[in-house]
Amino acid sequence: MSGETIWYDELQTPIGVLRLVADEVGLREIWFSTGRHQRSPRTEWMRAAEPLARAKQQLEEYFAGERQHFDLALHPLGTPFQTQVWWELSRIPYGATISYGELARRIEQPLAVRAVGAANGRNPLPIVLPCHRVIGANGSLTGFGGGLPTKRFLLSLEGRVAEGDLFGVPSRIIAH
């Protein structure tokens, strides 16, 4: 046991329950209740709402289509390469997608596409560091820790908000 205090709390969302984990520095992890990376909190961690209240509020605003950028203290733990990839994720505009190759080029390591994909897959802060905005070079949806239906939902939500229609009616139909 390291002696550091770790808090966690849960948030009900349209994609299921998210478990948020933070330490004194900032938000450390977001876990999905579905998908391939389901986890449980360690026994020494404390369930507490207050340390995670701001993150929960911003995620609720995101799912309501009211927030496109997060303003949170973050503390993802990873290798220097992984953190470089994760910070670059935060620069992908809301509602946009890029390929793994483009992400590799953006961190000036164009030959490291597979390593970028692996780092993307280990992103501990999905949604906040939007790894769901990275897709295959041919436009296909590829792996996502929360599952492909969750990735599809997040991209659809952002697409509807970016087009100005949160209710799913294409803006071309609404415009007169």
VEXGUKOL-469157 format. One record per atom (N, C-alpha, C, O): x, y, z; atom name. Coordinates in Angstrom, 1 decimal, decimal comma, always signed. Layout:
residues N
X	Y	Z	CA $
...
//
This chain:
residues 176
+0,9	-1,2	+0,0	N $
+0,0	+0,0	+0,0	CA $
+0,9	+1,2	+0,0	C $
+1,8	+1,3	+0,8	O $
+0,6	+2,2	-0,9	N $
+1,5	+3,3	-1,1	CA $
+1,2	+4,4	+0,0	C $
+2,1	+5,3	+0,1	O $
+0,1	+4,4	+0,6	N $
-0,2	+5,5	+1,6	CA $
-1,0	+6,6	+1,0	C $
-1,4	+7,5	+1,7	O $
-1,1	+6,7	-0,4	N $
-1,8	+7,7	-1,0	CA $
-3,3	+7,4	-0,9	C $
-3,7	+6,3	-0,9	O $
-4,1	+8,5	-0,9	N $
-5,5	+8,3	-0,8	CA $
-6,1	+8,3	-2,2	C $
-5,8	+9,1	-3,1	O $
-6,9	+7,3	-2,5	N $
-7,6	+7,1	-3,8	CA $
-9,1	+7,1	-3,5	C $
-9,5	+6,3	-2,6	O $
-9,8	+7,9	-4,2	N $
-11,2	+8,0	-4,1	CA $
-11,9	+7,4	-5,4	C $
-11,3	+7,4	-6,4	O $
-13,0	+6,9	-5,2	N $
-13,8	+6,5	-6,4	CA $
-15,3	+6,7	-6,2	C $
-15,7	+6,8	-5,0	O $
-16,0	+6,8	-7,3	N $
-17,4	+7,0	-7,2	CA $
-18,0	+6,5	-8,5	C $
-17,2	+6,3	-9,5	O $
-19,3	+6,4	-8,6	N $
-19,9	+5,9	-9,8	CA $
-20,9	+6,9	-10,4	C $
-21,4	+7,8	-9,6	O $
-21,1	+6,9	-11,7	N $
-22,0	+7,8	-12,4	CA $
-22,8	+7,0	-13,3	C $
-22,3	+6,3	-14,2	O $
-24,1	+7,1	-13,2	N $
-25,0	+6,5	-14,2	CA $
-25,0	+7,3	-15,5	C $
-25,3	+8,5	-15,4	O $
-24,8	+6,7	-16,6	N $
-24,8	+7,5	-17,9	CA $
-25,6	+6,7	-18,9	C $
-26,1	+5,6	-18,7	O $
-25,8	+7,3	-20,1	N $
-26,6	+6,5	-21,1	CA $
-25,8	+5,3	-21,6	C $
-26,4	+4,4	-22,3	O $
-24,5	+5,2	-21,4	N $
-23,7	+4,0	-21,8	CA $
-23,5	+3,1	-20,6	C $
-22,7	+2,2	-20,7	O $
-24,2	+3,3	-19,5	N $
-24,0	+2,4	-18,4	CA $
-23,3	+3,1	-17,2	C $
-23,0	+4,3	-17,3	O $
-23,0	+2,4	-16,2	N $
-22,3	+3,0	-15,1	CA $
-20,8	+3,2	-15,4	C $
-20,2	+2,3	-15,9	O $
-20,4	+4,4	-15,1	N $
-18,9	+4,7	-15,2	CA $
-18,4	+4,8	-13,8	C $
-19,0	+5,4	-12,9	O $
-17,2	+4,2	-13,5	N $
-16,6	+4,3	-12,2	CA $
-15,4	+5,3	-12,4	C $
-14,5	+5,1	-13,3	O $
-15,4	+6,3	-11,6	N $
-14,4	+7,4	-11,7	CA $
-13,4	+7,2	-10,5	C $
-13,8	+6,9	-9,4	O $
-12,1	+7,3	-10,8	N $
-11,1	+7,1	-9,8	CA $
-10,2	+8,4	-9,8	C $
-9,8	+8,8	-10,8	O $
-9,9	+8,9	-8,6	N $
-9,1	+10,1	-8,5	CA $
-8,1	+10,0	-7,3	C $
-8,3	+9,2	-6,4	O $
-7,1	+10,8	-7,4	N $
-6,2	+10,9	-6,2	CA $
-6,1	+12,4	-5,9	C $
-6,8	+13,2	-6,5	O $
-5,1	+12,8	-5,1	N $
-5,0	+14,2	-4,7	CA $
-4,6	+15,1	-5,9	C $
-4,8	+16,3	-5,8	O $
-4,0	+14,5	-6,9	N $
-3,5	+15,3	-8,1	CA $
-4,7	+15,5	-9,0	C $
-4,8	+16,7	-9,6	O $
-5,5	+14,5	-9,3	N $
-6,6	+14,7	-10,2	CA $
-7,2	+13,4	-10,6	C $
-7,0	+12,3	-10,0	O $
-8,1	+13,5	-11,6	N $
-8,8	+12,3	-12,1	CA $
-7,8	+11,3	-12,7	C $
-7,0	+11,7	-13,5	O $
-7,9	+10,1	-12,3	N $
-6,9	+9,1	-12,7	CA $
-7,4	+8,1	-13,6	C $
-6,7	+7,7	-14,6	O $
-8,6	+7,6	-13,4	N $
-9,2	+6,6	-14,3	CA $
-10,7	+6,7	-14,4	C $
-11,3	+7,2	-13,5	O $
-11,2	+6,2	-15,6	N $
-12,6	+6,1	-15,8	CA $
-12,8	+4,6	-16,3	C $
-12,2	+4,2	-17,3	O $
-13,7	+3,9	-15,6	N $
-13,9	+2,5	-16,0	CA $
-15,3	+2,4	-16,5	C $
-16,3	+3,0	-16,0	O $
-15,5	+1,5	-17,5	N $
-16,8	+1,2	-18,0	CA $
-17,4	+0,0	-17,2	C $
-16,6	-0,8	-16,8	O $
-18,7	-0,1	-17,1	N $
-19,3	-1,3	-16,5	CA $
-19,4	-2,4	-17,5	C $
-19,7	-3,5	-17,1	O $
-19,2	-2,1	-18,8	N $
-19,3	-3,1	-19,8	CA $
-18,0	-3,0	-20,6	C $
-17,2	-2,1	-20,4	O $
-17,8	-4,0	-21,5	N $
-16,6	-4,0	-22,3	CA $
-15,5	-4,9	-21,7	C $
-15,7	-5,6	-20,7	O $
-14,3	-4,8	-22,3	N $
-13,3	-5,7	-22,0	CA $
-12,4	-5,2	-20,8	C $
-11,6	-6,0	-20,3	O $
-12,6	-4,0	-20,3	N $
-11,7	-3,6	-19,2	CA $
-12,4	-3,3	-17,9	C $
-12,2	-2,3	-17,2	O $
-13,4	-4,2	-17,6	N $
-14,1	-4,0	-16,3	CA $
-13,2	-4,3	-15,1	C $
-12,4	-5,2	-15,1	O $
-13,3	-3,5	-14,1	N $
-12,4	-3,6	-12,9	CA $
-13,2	-3,3	-11,7	C $
-14,3	-2,7	-11,8	O $
-12,6	-3,6	-10,6	N $
-13,2	-3,3	-9,3	CA $
-12,3	-2,5	-8,5	C $
-11,1	-2,6	-8,6	O $
-12,8	-1,6	-7,6	N $
-11,9	-0,8	-6,8	CA $
-11,1	-1,7	-5,8	C $
-11,6	-2,7	-5,3	O $
-10,0	-1,2	-5,4	N $
-9,2	-1,9	-4,4	CA $
-9,8	-1,7	-3,0	C $
-10,5	-0,6	-2,8	O $
-9,6	-2,6	-2,1	N $
-10,3	-2,5	-0,8	CA $
-9,8	-1,3	-0,1	C $
-10,6	-0,7	+0,8	O $
-8,6	-0,8	-0,3	N $
-8,1	+0,4	+0,5	CA $
-8,6	+1,7	-0,1	C $
-8,4	+2,8	+0,5	O $
-9,2	+1,7	-1,2	N $
-9,8	+2,9	-1,8	CA $
-11,0	+3,3	-1,1	C $
-11,7	+2,5	-0,5	O $
-11,3	+4,6	-1,1	N $
-12,5	+5,2	-0,4	CA $
-13,6	+5,6	-1,4	C $
-13,3	+6,4	-2,3	O $
-14,8	+5,2	-1,2	N $
-15,9	+5,7	-2,0	CA $
-16,3	+7,0	-1,5	C $
-16,6	+7,1	-0,3	O $
-16,2	+8,1	-2,3	N $
-16,5	+9,4	-1,8	CA $
-17,0	+10,2	-3,0	C $
-16,4	+10,2	-4,1	O $
-18,1	+11,0	-2,9	N $
-18,7	+11,7	-3,9	CA $
-17,9	+13,1	-4,1	C $
-17,7	+13,5	-5,3	O $
-17,6	+13,8	-3,1	N $
-17,0	+15,1	-3,2	CA $
-15,8	+15,2	-4,0	C $
-15,7	+16,1	-4,9	O $
-14,8	+14,4	-3,8	N $
-13,6	+14,6	-4,7	CA $
-13,8	+14,4	-6,2	C $
-13,0	+14,8	-7,0	O $
-14,9	+13,7	-6,5	N $
-15,2	+13,4	-7,9	CA $
-16,4	+14,2	-8,4	C $
-16,9	+14,0	-9,5	O $
-16,9	+15,1	-7,6	N $
-18,2	+15,9	-8,0	CA $
-18,0	+16,7	-9,3	C $
-18,9	+16,7	-10,1	O $
-16,9	+17,3	-9,4	N $
-16,7	+18,2	-10,6	CA $
-16,6	+17,3	-11,9	C $
-17,1	+17,6	-12,9	O $
-15,9	+16,2	-11,8	N $
-15,8	+15,3	-12,9	CA $
-17,1	+14,7	-13,3	C $
-17,5	+14,6	-14,5	O $
-17,9	+14,3	-12,3	N $
-19,2	+13,8	-12,5	CA $
-20,1	+14,8	-13,2	C $
-20,8	+14,5	-14,2	O $
-20,1	+16,1	-12,7	N $
-20,9	+17,1	-13,3	CA $
-20,5	+17,3	-14,8	C $
-21,4	+17,5	-15,6	O $
-19,2	+17,4	-15,1	N $
-18,8	+17,6	-16,4	CA $
-19,1	+16,5	-17,4	C $
-19,5	+16,7	-18,5	O $
-19,1	+15,2	-16,8	N $
-19,5	+14,1	-17,7	CA $
-21,0	+14,1	-17,9	C $
-21,5	+13,8	-19,0	O $
-21,8	+14,5	-16,9	N $
-23,2	+14,7	-17,1	CA $
-23,5	+15,7	-18,1	C $
-24,4	+15,5	-19,0	O $
-22,8	+16,8	-18,1	N $
-23,0	+17,9	-19,1	CA $
-22,6	+17,3	-20,5	C $
-23,2	+17,7	-21,5	O $
-21,5	+16,5	-20,6	N $
-21,1	+15,9	-21,9	CA $
-22,2	+15,1	-22,4	C $
-22,6	+15,2	-23,6	O $
-22,8	+14,2	-21,6	N $
-23,8	+13,3	-22,1	CA $
-25,1	+14,0	-22,4	C $
-25,9	+13,6	-23,2	O $
-25,3	+15,2	-21,8	N $
-26,5	+16,0	-22,1	CA $
-26,3	+16,9	-23,4	C $
-27,2	+17,6	-23,8	O $
-25,1	+16,8	-24,0	N $
-24,8	+17,6	-25,1	CA $
-24,4	+19,0	-24,8	C $
-24,4	+19,9	-25,7	O $
-24,1	+19,3	-23,6	N $
-23,8	+20,7	-23,2	CA $
-22,4	+21,0	-23,0	C $
-22,0	+22,1	-22,8	O $
-21,5	+20,0	-23,1	N $
-20,1	+20,2	-22,8	CA $
-19,3	+19,5	-24,0	C $
-19,5	+18,3	-24,3	O $
-18,3	+20,2	-24,5	N $
-17,5	+19,7	-25,6	CA $
-16,0	+19,6	-25,2	C $
-15,2	+18,9	-25,8	O $
-15,7	+20,2	-24,1	N $
-14,3	+20,2	-23,5	CA $
-14,4	+20,0	-22,0	C $
-15,3	+20,5	-21,4	O $
-13,4	+19,3	-21,5	N $
-13,4	+19,0	-20,1	CA $
-12,3	+19,9	-19,5	C $
-11,3	+20,2	-20,0	O $
-12,6	+20,5	-18,3	N $
-11,7	+21,3	-17,6	CA $
-11,5	+20,7	-16,2	C $
-12,1	+21,1	-15,2	O $
-10,7	+19,7	-16,2	N $
-10,4	+18,9	-15,0	CA $
-8,9	+18,7	-14,7	C $
-8,2	+18,7	-15,7	O $
-8,5	+18,6	-13,5	N $
-7,2	+18,2	-13,2	CA $
-7,1	+16,7	-13,5	C $
-7,9	+15,9	-13,0	O $
-6,1	+16,3	-14,3	N $
-6,0	+14,9	-14,7	CA $
-4,7	+14,3	-14,2	C $
-3,7	+15,0	-14,1	O $
-4,7	+13,0	-13,9	N $
-3,5	+12,4	-13,4	CA $
-3,4	+10,9	-13,9	C $
-3,4	+10,0	-13,2	O $
-3,4	+10,8	-15,3	N $
-3,3	+9,4	-15,8	CA $
-1,9	+8,9	-15,6	C $
-0,9	+9,6	-15,8	O $
-1,8	+7,6	-15,2	N $
-0,5	+7,0	-15,0	CA $
-0,1	+6,2	-16,1	C $
-0,9	+5,3	-16,5	O $
+1,0	+6,4	-16,7	N $
+1,5	+5,6	-17,9	CA $
+2,9	+5,9	-18,2	C $
+3,6	+6,7	-17,5	O $
+3,5	+5,3	-19,2	N $
+4,8	+5,5	-19,6	CA $
+4,9	+6,9	-20,3	C $
+3,8	+7,5	-20,6	O $
+6,1	+7,5	-20,5	N $
+6,2	+8,7	-21,2	CA $
+5,5	+8,7	-22,6	C $
+4,9	+9,6	-23,0	O $
+5,7	+7,6	-23,3	N $
+5,1	+7,4	-24,6	CA $
+3,6	+7,4	-24,5	C $
+2,9	+8,1	-25,3	O $
+3,1	+6,6	-23,6	N $
+1,6	+6,6	-23,4	CA $
+1,0	+7,9	-23,1	C $
+0,0	+8,4	-23,7	O $
+1,6	+8,6	-22,2	N $
+1,1	+10,0	-21,8	CA $
+1,2	+10,9	-23,0	C $
+0,3	+11,8	-23,1	O $
+2,2	+10,8	-23,8	N $
+2,3	+11,7	-25,0	CA $
+1,1	+11,4	-25,9	C $
+0,5	+12,3	-26,4	O $
+0,8	+10,1	-26,1	N $
-0,4	+9,8	-27,0	CA $
-1,6	+10,3	-26,3	C $
-2,5	+10,8	-27,0	O $
-1,8	+10,1	-25,0	N $
-3,0	+10,4	-24,4	CA $
-3,3	+12,0	-24,4	C $
-4,4	+12,4	-24,6	O $
-2,2	+12,8	-24,2	N $
-2,4	+14,2	-24,3	CA $
-2,7	+14,6	-25,7	C $
-3,5	+15,6	-25,9	O $
-2,2	+13,9	-26,7	N $
-2,6	+14,3	-28,1	CA $
-4,0	+14,0	-28,3	C $
-4,7	+14,7	-29,1	O $
-4,6	+12,9	-27,7	N $
-6,0	+12,6	-27,8	CA $
-6,8	+13,8	-27,5	C $
-7,9	+14,1	-28,1	O $
-6,4	+14,6	-26,4	N $
-7,2	+15,7	-26,0	CA $
-7,2	+16,8	-27,0	C $
-8,1	+17,7	-26,8	O $
-6,4	+16,8	-28,0	N $
-6,4	+17,8	-29,0	CA $
-7,3	+17,5	-30,2	C $
-7,5	+18,3	-31,1	O $
-7,9	+16,3	-30,2	N $
-8,8	+16,0	-31,3	CA $
-10,1	+16,7	-31,1	C $
-10,7	+16,5	-30,0	O $
-10,5	+17,5	-32,0	N $
-11,8	+18,3	-31,8	CA $
-13,0	+17,5	-31,5	C $
-13,1	+16,4	-32,1	O $
-13,9	+18,0	-30,7	N $
-15,2	+17,4	-30,5	CA $
-15,9	+17,1	-31,8	C $
-16,0	+18,0	-32,7	O $
-16,4	+15,9	-31,9	N $
-17,2	+15,6	-33,1	CA $
-16,3	+15,2	-34,3	C $
-16,9	+14,8	-35,4	O $
-15,0	+15,2	-34,2	N $
-14,1	+14,8	-35,3	CA $
-13,5	+13,5	-35,0	C $
-13,4	+13,0	-33,8	O $
-13,0	+12,8	-36,0	N $
-12,2	+11,6	-35,8	CA $
-10,9	+11,7	-36,6	C $
-10,8	+12,4	-37,6	O $
-10,0	+10,9	-36,2	N $
-8,7	+10,8	-36,9	CA $
-8,3	+9,3	-36,9	C $
-8,9	+8,5	-36,1	O $
-7,4	+8,9	-37,7	N $
-6,9	+7,6	-37,8	CA $
-5,7	+7,4	-36,8	C $
-5,1	+8,4	-36,3	O $
-5,4	+6,1	-36,5	N $
-4,2	+5,8	-35,7	CA $
-3,0	+6,4	-36,4	C $
-2,1	+6,9	-35,7	O $
-2,9	+6,3	-37,7	N $
-1,7	+6,8	-38,4	CA $
-1,6	+8,3	-38,3	C $
-0,5	+8,8	-38,1	O $
-2,7	+9,0	-38,3	N $
-2,7	+10,5	-38,1	CA $
-2,3	+10,8	-36,7	C $
-1,5	+11,7	-36,5	O $
-2,7	+10,0	-35,7	N $
-2,3	+10,2	-34,3	CA $
-0,8	+10,0	-34,2	C $
-0,1	+10,8	-33,5	O $
-0,3	+9,0	-34,8	N $
+1,2	+8,7	-34,8	CA $
+1,9	+9,9	-35,4	C $
+3,0	+10,3	-34,9	O $
+1,4	+10,4	-36,5	N $
+2,1	+11,6	-37,2	CA $
+2,0	+12,8	-36,3	C $
+3,0	+13,6	-36,2	O $
+0,9	+13,0	-35,6	N $
+0,8	+14,2	-34,7	CA $
+1,8	+14,2	-33,5	C $
+2,2	+15,2	-33,0	O $
+2,2	+13,0	-33,1	N $
+3,2	+12,9	-32,0	CA $
+4,6	+12,8	-32,6	C $
+5,6	+12,5	-31,9	O $
+4,7	+13,0	-33,9	N $
+6,0	+12,9	-34,7	CA $
+6,7	+11,6	-34,6	C $
+7,9	+11,5	-34,5	O $
+5,8	+10,5	-34,6	N $
+6,4	+9,1	-34,6	CA $
+5,5	+8,4	-35,7	C $
+4,8	+7,4	-35,3	O $
+5,6	+8,7	-37,0	N $
+4,7	+8,2	-38,0	CA $
+4,9	+6,7	-38,2	C $
+3,9	+6,1	-38,7	O $
+5,9	+6,1	-37,7	N $
+6,1	+4,6	-37,9	CA $
+5,6	+3,9	-36,7	C $
+5,6	+2,6	-36,7	O $
+5,1	+4,5	-35,7	N $
+4,7	+3,9	-34,4	CA $
+3,2	+3,7	-34,4	C $
+2,6	+3,8	-33,3	O $
+2,6	+3,4	-35,5	N $
+1,1	+3,3	-35,5	CA $
+0,6	+2,2	-34,6	C $
-0,3	+2,4	-33,8	O $
+1,3	+1,0	-34,6	N $
+0,8	+0,0	-33,7	CA $
+1,0	+0,3	-32,2	C $
+0,1	+0,1	-31,4	O $
+2,1	+1,0	-31,9	N $
+2,4	+1,4	-30,5	CA $
+1,4	+2,5	-30,1	C $
+0,9	+2,5	-28,9	O $
+1,0	+3,3	-31,0	N $
+0,0	+4,4	-30,7	CA $
-1,3	+3,7	-30,5	C $
-2,1	+4,1	-29,6	O $
-1,6	+2,7	-31,3	N $
-2,9	+1,9	-31,1	CA $
-2,9	+1,3	-29,7	C $
-3,9	+1,2	-29,0	O $
-1,8	+0,7	-29,3	N $
-1,7	+0,0	-28,0	CA $
-1,8	+1,0	-26,9	C $
-2,5	+0,8	-25,9	O $
-1,2	+2,2	-27,0	N $
-1,3	+3,2	-26,0	CA $
-2,7	+3,7	-25,9	C $
-3,3	+4,0	-24,8	O $
-3,4	+3,9	-27,1	N $
-4,8	+4,3	-27,1	CA $
-5,6	+3,3	-26,4	C $
-6,6	+3,7	-25,7	O $
-5,3	+2,1	-26,6	N $
-6,1	+1,0	-25,9	CA $
-5,9	+1,0	-24,4	C $
-6,7	+0,4	-23,7	O $
-4,9	+1,6	-23,9	N $
-4,6	+1,6	-22,5	CA $
-5,0	+3,0	-21,9	C $
-4,6	+3,2	-20,7	O $
-5,6	+3,8	-22,6	N $
-6,0	+5,1	-22,1	CA $
-6,9	+4,9	-20,8	C $
-7,9	+4,3	-20,9	O $
-6,4	+5,5	-19,7	N $
-7,2	+5,3	-18,5	CA $
-8,3	+6,3	-18,3	C $
-9,1	+6,1	-17,4	O $
-8,4	+7,3	-19,2	N $
-9,4	+8,3	-19,1	CA $
-10,3	+8,4	-20,3	C $
-10,3	+9,5	-20,9	O $
-10,9	+7,3	-20,7	N $
-11,8	+7,4	-21,9	CA $
-12,8	+8,5	-21,7	C $
-13,2	+8,8	-20,6	O $
-13,3	+9,0	-22,8	N $
-14,3	+10,1	-22,9	CA $
-13,5	+11,5	-22,6	C $
-13,6	+12,4	-23,5	O $
-12,9	+11,6	-21,5	N $
-12,2	+12,9	-21,1	CA $
-11,0	+13,0	-22,1	C $
-10,8	+14,1	-22,6	O $
-10,2	+12,0	-22,2	N $
-9,2	+11,9	-23,3	CA $
-9,7	+11,0	-24,3	C $
-9,7	+9,8	-24,2	O $
-10,3	+11,6	-25,4	N $
-11,3	+11,0	-26,3	CA $
-10,7	+10,0	-27,2	C $
-10,6	+10,2	-28,4	O $
-10,3	+8,8	-26,7	N $
-9,7	+7,8	-27,6	CA $
-10,8	+7,2	-28,5	C $
-10,5	+6,6	-29,6	O $
-12,1	+7,5	-28,2	N $
-13,2	+7,0	-29,1	CA $
-13,2	+7,8	-30,5	C $
-13,8	+7,3	-31,4	O $
-12,4	+8,9	-30,5	N $
-12,3	+9,7	-31,8	CA $
-11,3	+9,1	-32,7	C $
-11,0	+9,7	-33,8	O $
-10,6	+8,1	-32,3	N $
-9,6	+7,5	-33,2	CA $
-10,2	+6,2	-33,9	C $
-10,7	+5,3	-33,2	O $
-10,2	+6,2	-35,2	N $
-10,8	+5,1	-36,0	CA $
-9,8	+4,5	-36,9	C $
-8,7	+5,1	-37,1	O $
-10,2	+3,5	-37,6	N $
-9,3	+2,9	-38,6	CA $
-9,0	+3,8	-39,8	C $
-9,8	+4,7	-40,0	O $
-7,9	+3,5	-40,5	N $
-7,6	+4,3	-41,6	CA $
-8,7	+4,3	-42,7	C $
-8,8	+5,3	-43,5	O $
-9,5	+3,2	-42,8	N $
-10,5	+3,1	-43,8	CA $
-11,9	+3,6	-43,2	C $
-12,9	+3,4	-43,9	O $
-11,8	+4,2	-42,1	N $
-13,1	+4,8	-41,5	CA $
-13,8	+3,8	-40,6	C $
-14,9	+4,2	-40,1	O $
-13,3	+2,6	-40,5	N $
-14,0	+1,6	-39,6	CA $
-13,8	+1,9	-38,2	C $
-12,8	+2,4	-37,7	O $
-14,8	+1,5	-37,4	N $
-14,6	+1,6	-35,9	CA $
-13,8	+0,4	-35,5	C $
-14,0	-0,7	-36,0	O $
-12,8	+0,6	-34,7	N $
-11,9	-0,4	-34,2	CA $
-12,1	-0,5	-32,7	C $
-12,9	+0,1	-32,1	O $
-11,3	-1,4	-32,1	N $
-11,4	-1,7	-30,7	CA $
-11,6	-0,5	-29,8	C $
-11,2	+0,6	-30,1	O $
-12,4	-0,8	-28,7	N $
-12,6	+0,3	-27,7	CA $
-12,9	-0,4	-26,4	C $
-13,6	-1,4	-26,4	O $
-12,3	+0,0	-25,3	N $
-12,4	-0,6	-24,0	CA $
-13,8	-0,7	-23,5	C $
-14,1	-1,7	-22,8	O $
-14,6	+0,2	-23,9	N $
-16,0	+0,1	-23,5	CA $
-16,9	-0,6	-24,4	C $
-18,1	-0,8	-24,2	O $
-16,3	-1,2	-25,5	N $
-17,0	-1,9	-26,5	CA $
-17,4	-1,1	-27,7	C $
-17,6	+0,2	-27,5	O $
-17,5	-1,7	-28,8	N $
-17,8	-0,9	-30,0	CA $
-19,2	-0,2	-30,0	C $
-19,3	+0,9	-30,5	O $
-20,2	-0,8	-29,4	N $
-21,5	-0,1	-29,3	CA $
-21,4	+1,2	-28,5	C $
-22,0	+2,2	-28,8	O $
-20,5	+1,2	-27,5	N $
-20,3	+2,4	-26,7	CA $
-19,5	+3,5	-27,5	C $
-19,9	+4,7	-27,5	O $
-18,5	+3,0	-28,3	N $
-17,8	+3,9	-29,2	CA $
-18,7	+4,5	-30,2	C $
-18,7	+5,7	-30,5	O $
-19,6	+3,7	-30,8	N $
-20,6	+4,2	-31,8	CA $
-21,5	+5,2	-31,1	C $
-21,8	+6,2	-31,8	O $
-21,9	+5,0	-29,9	N $
-22,8	+5,9	-29,2	CA $
-22,1	+7,2	-29,0	C $
-22,7	+8,3	-29,3	O $
-20,9	+7,2	-28,5	N $
-20,2	+8,5	-28,2	CA $
-20,0	+9,3	-29,5	C $
-20,2	+10,5	-29,5	O $
-19,6	+8,6	-30,6	N $
-19,4	+9,3	-31,9	CA $
-20,7	+9,9	-32,4	C $
-20,7	+11,0	-33,0	O $
-21,7	+9,1	-32,2	N $
-23,1	+9,6	-32,7	CA $
-23,5	+10,8	-31,9	C $
-24,0	+11,7	-32,4	O $
-23,4	+10,7	-30,6	N $
-23,7	+11,8	-29,7	CA $
-23,0	+13,1	-30,1	C $
-23,6	+14,1	-30,3	O $
-21,7	+13,0	-30,3	N $
-20,9	+14,1	-30,7	CA $
-21,3	+14,6	-32,1	C $
-21,3	+15,9	-32,3	O $
-21,6	+13,7	-33,0	N $
-22,0	+14,1	-34,3	CA $
-23,3	+14,9	-34,3	C $
-23,4	+15,9	-35,0	O $
-24,2	+14,4	-33,5	N $
-25,5	+15,1	-33,4	CA $
-25,4	+16,5	-32,8	C $
-26,0	+17,4	-33,3	O $
-24,6	+16,6	-31,7	N $
-24,4	+17,9	-31,1	CA $
-23,7	+18,8	-32,0	C $
-24,0	+20,0	-32,1	O $
-22,6	+18,3	-32,6	N $
-21,8	+19,2	-33,5	CA $
-22,7	+19,7	-34,7	C $
-22,4	+20,8	-35,2	O $
-23,6	+18,9	-35,1	N $
-24,5	+19,3	-36,2	CA $
-25,7	+20,1	-35,7	C $
-26,5	+20,6	-36,5	O $
-25,8	+20,3	-34,4	N $
-26,8	+21,1	-33,8	CA $
-28,2	+20,4	-33,6	C $
-29,2	+21,0	-33,4	O $
-28,1	+19,0	-33,6	N $
-29,4	+18,3	-33,4	CA $
-29,2	+17,2	-32,4	C $
-28,8	+16,1	-32,8	O $
-29,4	+17,4	-31,2	N $
-29,2	+16,4	-30,1	CA $
-30,3	+15,3	-30,2	C $
-30,1	+14,3	-29,6	O $
-31,4	+15,6	-30,9	N $
-32,5	+14,6	-30,9	CA $
-32,4	+13,7	-32,1	C $
-33,4	+12,9	-32,2	O $
-31,4	+13,7	-32,9	N $
-31,2	+12,7	-33,9	CA $
-31,9	+13,0	-35,2	C $
-31,8	+12,2	-36,1	O $
-32,5	+14,1	-35,4	N $
-33,0	+14,5	-36,7	CA $
-31,9	+15,3	-37,4	C $
-31,5	+16,3	-36,9	O $
-31,5	+14,8	-38,6	N $
-30,5	+15,5	-39,3	CA $
-30,8	+17,0	-39,5	C $
-31,9	+17,3	-39,8	O $
-29,8	+17,8	-39,3	N $
-30,1	+19,3	-39,4	CA $
-30,5	+19,7	-40,7	C $
-31,2	+20,7	-40,9	O $
-30,2	+18,9	-41,8	N $
-30,6	+19,2	-43,1	CA $
-32,1	+19,2	-43,3	C $
-32,7	+19,9	-44,1	O $
-32,7	+18,3	-42,5	N $
-34,2	+18,2	-42,5	CA $
-34,9	+19,3	-41,8	C $
-35,9	+19,8	-42,2	O $
-34,3	+19,7	-40,6	N $
-34,8	+20,8	-39,8	CA $
-34,7	+22,2	-40,6	C $
-35,6	+23,0	-40,5	O $
-33,6	+22,4	-41,2	N $
-33,3	+23,7	-41,9	CA $
-34,4	+23,9	-43,0	C $
-34,7	+23,0	-43,7	O $
-34,9	+25,1	-43,1	N $
-35,9	+25,4	-44,1	CA $
-35,3	+26,4	-45,1	C $
-36,0	+26,8	-46,0	O $
//
